[in-house]
Amino acid sequence: MTGYERGDIVLVSFTFSDETGERRRPAVIVSSDAYHQSRQEAIIAAITSRTDRILQGDHLISDWQGAGLLFPSIATGIIRTIKQGMIAKKLGTMPLPDMKRIEGNLRDALGLK
């Protein structure tokens, strides 16, 4: 996937889970570079600034400013596969300690541990 890597924070349009609409929001790329080399897609986890609740698979981003986000945020357990062309722009990069926690939470949510 040209120009984007695992851990990049990007701006994309997310369709609501009930498919009633969509909203532009940040997301973190969680797929590997090997995945990007064989496909024109990326697997992303949604990011929300709604920090009043943390659900299974979610991670409260410690260094949200270092990540390039405007507000305290949560990387959610809501994952989606998108085409590379759906990425509007790169906003920043997830700091490594936060990315490691996101990876662990996603493994738990998917039962991969």
Secondary structure in CASP SS format (residue, H / E / C, confidence):
PFRMAT SS
TARGET T0000
AUTHOR 0000-0000-0000
METHOD secondary structure of the structure
MODEL  1
M C 1.00
T C 1.00
G C 1.00
Y C 1.00
E C 1.00
R C 1.00
G C 1.00
D E 1.00
I E 1.00
V E 1.00
L E 1.00
V E 1.00
S E 1.00
F E 1.00
T E 1.00
F C 1.00
S C 1.00
D C 1.00
E C 1.00
T C 1.00
G C 1.00
E E 1.00
R E 1.00
R E 1.00
R E 1.00
P E 1.00
A E 1.00
V E 1.00
I E 1.00
V C 1.00
S C 1.00
S C 1.00
D H 1.00
A H 1.00
Y H 1.00
H H 1.00
Q H 1.00
S H 1.00
R C 1.00
Q C 1.00
E E 1.00
A E 1.00
I E 1.00
I E 1.00
A E 1.00
A E 1.00
I E 1.00
T E 1.00
S C 1.00
R C 1.00
T C 1.00
D C 1.00
R C 1.00
I C 1.00
L C 1.00
Q C 1.00
G C 1.00
D C 1.00
H E 1.00
L E 1.00
I C 1.00
S C 1.00
D C 1.00
W C 1.00
Q C 1.00
G C 1.00
A C 1.00
G C 1.00
L C 1.00
L C 1.00
F C 1.00
P C 1.00
S C 1.00
I E 1.00
A E 1.00
T E 1.00
G E 1.00
I E 1.00
I E 1.00
R E 1.00
T E 1.00
I E 1.00
K E 1.00
Q H 1.00
G H 1.00
M H 1.00
I C 1.00
A C 1.00
K E 1.00
K E 1.00
L E 1.00
G E 1.00
T E 1.00
M C 1.00
P C 1.00
L H 1.00
P H 1.00
D H 1.00
M H 1.00
K H 1.00
R H 1.00
I H 1.00
E H 1.00
G H 1.00
N H 1.00
L H 1.00
R H 1.00
D H 1.00
A H 1.00
L H 1.00
G C 1.00
L C 1.00
K C 1.00
END
